[in-house]
Amino acid sequence: MKAKNLKNLNSGAIDVDKYAISEPLNFISLYEIFCVNDIEPALKELKRIKDDKNRVHLQKLVYTNLVNRFDALVDNLILWFSINNEDLRNAVLKDVKEEPIYKKEVFELFIMKERAFEFVNEKIKTIASGSLLRERHSKKIQKIFSTALKWPEANFQRPRVHEDGTIFYKRSKNKTQPNTIVGYADWLYSRRNSIVHGDGMHYNELDFSYITKTFQVSLSKNFRLQLSSVTSASKFYKDLLKLIRESLLELIKSPDAI
């Protein structure tokens, strides 16, 4: 069963008094447009290069761009949820709940009137940027699933991802690389880390240790980025965004969500 048929995605409540639900949907659409307009043509060009040695560098550039743009999308979603989702907002504000608020600050907020709402939102985004956005890529994704969208843990912690990147409802565990949604996302980003900060052939020690221990797999210390690596990453992100979009659209139908 493919991603579009994955069931039991119970979304959490979202406050959308002044922020339209169209904003996160637009984030997703822009990434999908990027895949169609940039990634897919790049893949076609790479396929025309018969000599694998001549396309290694280009493959790495396309792969890195694909993963970086997805990570930026995740950050945008987290910032949106930090304002519009009560649970994630509480997670962001827990670090400042003991800080005192002075009368002067309260009066200034009242004086600002219409600007006060945007001012507070920007402050929340600043706090989230200094905390949640600094977390590991896969932890940010899990925060969206578990805290904001209230997905059942089985949907992102059990084997779901096929070798070609497509997401299914149920699969057996892959022993050599993560194939849960969270694990696969972490694995893709770890390859990106090696390309950007390493030699592009070996996982850095921190990533290697985290993946093997957290997702209980016998990951090889080295890897070889191929054309299929870019294709499978693109498929995975597309399927994952379909699931997130479905959850967001469910919020519109829920009278308690708005």
C-alpha positions in Angstrom: 0.0 0.0 0.0 1.6 3.3 -1.0 1.8 6.6 0.8 -1.5 8.0 -0.4 -3.4 5.2 1.2 -1.6 5.3 4.6 -4.4 5.5 7.2 -4.8 6.5 10.9 -3.1 9.8 10.8 -4.8 11.6 13.7 -3.9 15.2 13.5 -3.5 17.5 16.5 -5.4 20.7 17.0 -4.2 23.8 15.3 -5.0 27.4 16.1 -5.6 29.3 12.9 -7.1 32.5 14.0 -5.0 34.8 11.8 -2.7 32.2 10.1 -4.4 30.5 7.1 -3.8 26.7 6.8 -2.8 27.5 3.2 0.6 28.7 4.4 2.1 25.3 5.3 0.4 23.8 2.2 2.1 26.4 0.2 5.5 25.4 1.7 4.8 21.9 0.5 3.7 23.0 -3.0 6.8 25.1 -3.5 9.0 22.1 -2.7 7.1 19.9 -5.1 7.3 22.6 -7.8 11.1 22.7 -7.2 11.3 18.9 -7.7 9.3 19.2 -11.0 11.2 22.2 -12.4 14.7 21.6 -11.1 15.3 18.0 -9.9 13.4 16.1 -12.6 15.1 17.9 -15.5 18.5 17.5 -13.7 17.9 13.7 -13.4 17.1 13.5 -17.2 20.4 15.3 -17.9 22.3 13.0 -15.6 20.9 9.9 -17.3 22.3 11.2 -20.6 25.8 11.1 -19.2 26.8 7.5 -19.8 30.2 7.7 -18.0 29.5 7.4 -14.3 32.8 9.2 -13.4 31.7 12.3 -15.3 28.5 12.7 -13.5 29.6 11.9 -9.9 30.1 15.6 -9.0 26.8 16.7 -10.6 24.9 13.9 -8.8 26.3 15.1 -5.5 25.2 18.7 -6.3 21.7 17.6 -7.2 21.4 15.3 -4.2 22.6 18.0 -1.8 20.3 20.6 -3.2 17.3 18.2 -2.9 18.1 17.4 0.8 18.9 20.9 1.8 15.7 22.3 0.3 13.7 19.6 2.2 15.4 20.5 5.5 14.5 24.1 4.9 10.9 23.1 4.3 11.0 21.2 7.6 12.2 24.3 9.4 9.4 26.4 7.8 6.8 23.9 9.0 8.2 23.8 12.5 8.1 27.6 12.7 4.5 27.6 11.5 3.5 24.9 14.0 5.4 26.6 16.8 2.8 29.4 16.5 -0.3 27.6 15.4 -0.1 24.3 17.2 -0.6 24.4 21.0 1.5 21.4 21.9 4.5 22.4 19.8 4.1 26.0 21.0 4.3 24.8 24.6 7.4 22.8 23.7 9.0 25.9 22.4 8.0 28.2 25.3 8.8 25.7 28.1 12.4 27.1 28.3 11.2 30.6 28.9 8.2 30.0 31.2 10.2 30.9 34.3 11.4 34.2 32.9 9.7 37.2 34.6 7.5 39.6 32.6 7.6 43.2 33.6 4.7 45.7 33.6 6.6 47.8 31.1 6.6 44.9 28.6 2.9 44.3 29.2 2.0 48.0 28.7 4.1 48.1 25.5 2.2 45.1 24.1 -1.1 46.8 24.7 0.1 50.0 23.2 1.3 48.1 20.1 -2.3 46.8 19.6 -2.4 45.4 16.0 1.3 45.0 15.9 1.4 43.0 19.1 0.2 39.7 17.5 3.0 39.8 14.9 5.5 40.9 17.5 4.8 37.9 19.7 4.8 35.5 16.7 8.3 36.8 15.7 9.5 36.2 19.3 8.2 32.7 19.3 9.9 32.0 15.9 13.2 33.4 17.4 13.0 31.0 20.4 12.1 28.1 18.1 15.1 28.9 15.8 17.4 28.8 18.8 16.1 25.5 20.1 14.0 23.2 17.8 15.7 24.2 14.5 19.1 23.3 16.0 18.1 19.7 16.6 19.0 16.8 14.4 17.2 16.6 11.1 15.3 13.5 11.9 14.4 14.8 15.4 12.8 17.9 13.8 10.8 15.6 11.5 9.7 13.4 14.4 8.7 16.6 16.3 6.3 17.5 13.5 4.8 13.9 13.4 4.5 13.2 17.1 3.9 16.6 18.7 2.2 18.7 16.0 0.3 16.1 13.8 -0.2 13.5 16.5 0.7 10.6 14.2 0.6 7.2 15.8 4.2 6.2 16.6 3.8 3.1 14.3 3.4 5.3 11.3 7.0 6.8 11.5 8.9 4.4 13.8 8.1 1.0 12.1 9.5 -0.2 8.7 7.7 1.7 6.0 10.2 2.6 3.3 10.9 0.6 0.2 14.4 0.4 -1.3 13.4 2.9 -4.1 12.2 5.5 -1.5 8.5 4.9 -1.8 6.6 4.7 1.4 4.3 1.7 2.1 2.0 0.9 5.0 3.9 -2.1 6.1 7.3 -3.6 5.4 9.9 -5.9 7.0 12.9 -4.3 8.8 16.0 -3.7 6.6 19.0 -4.8 8.6 21.6 -2.8 6.7 20.0 0.7 6.5 17.0 2.4 8.3 13.7 2.0 6.6 11.4 3.7 9.1 10.2 7.1 7.9 12.3 8.9 10.5 15.3 6.6 10.1 15.3 6.9 6.3 15.2 10.7 6.5 18.1 10.6 8.9 20.1 8.3 6.6 19.5 10.6 3.6 20.6 13.7 5.6 23.7 11.9 6.9 24.8 11.3 3.3 24.3 14.9 2.7 26.5 15.7 5.7 29.3 13.5 4.3 29.1 15.3 0.9 29.1 18.8 2.4 31.5 18.3 5.3 33.4 15.1 4.5 34.7 13.1 1.6 31.3 12.1 0.2 32.1 8.4 0.6 32.1 7.8 4.3 29.6 8.7 7.0 31.0 11.0 9.7 31.5 9.3 13.1 28.6 11.1 14.8 26.1 10.2 12.1 27.3 6.6 11.8 27.1 6.1 15.6 23.7 7.7 15.8 22.1 5.7 12.9 23.5 2.3 14.0 22.5 2.7 17.7 19.2 4.6 17.2 17.8 2.5 14.4 19.5 -0.8 15.2 21.0 -1.4 11.7 24.4 -2.7 10.5 25.2 0.3 8.4 28.3 0.1 6.2 30.8 2.9 7.1 31.2 3.9 3.4 28.7 4.5 0.6 28.6 5.3 -3.0 26.2 8.0 -4.3 24.5 6.9 -7.5 21.9 8.3 -9.8 19.4 6.0 -8.1 20.3 7.7 -4.8 18.9 11.0 -6.0 15.8 9.3 -7.5 14.9 7.3 -4.4 15.4 10.4 -2.2 13.0 12.4 -4.4 10.4 9.6 -4.3 10.7 9.4 -0.5 10.2 13.2 0.0 7.3 13.3 -2.4 5.5 10.4 -0.6 6.2 11.9 2.8 4.8 15.3 1.8 1.7 13.6 0.5 1.1 12.2 4.0 1.8 15.6 5.7 -0.6 17.3 3.3 -3.3 14.8 4.0 -2.9 15.5 7.7 -3.1 19.2 7.2 -6.2 19.0 5.0 -7.9 16.9 7.7 -7.6 19.8 10.0 -9.9 21.9 7.8 -12.6 19.2 8.1 -12.3 19.1 11.9 -14.4 21.6 13.8 -12.2 21.4 16.8 -9.0 22.2 14.8 -10.0 25.7 13.8 
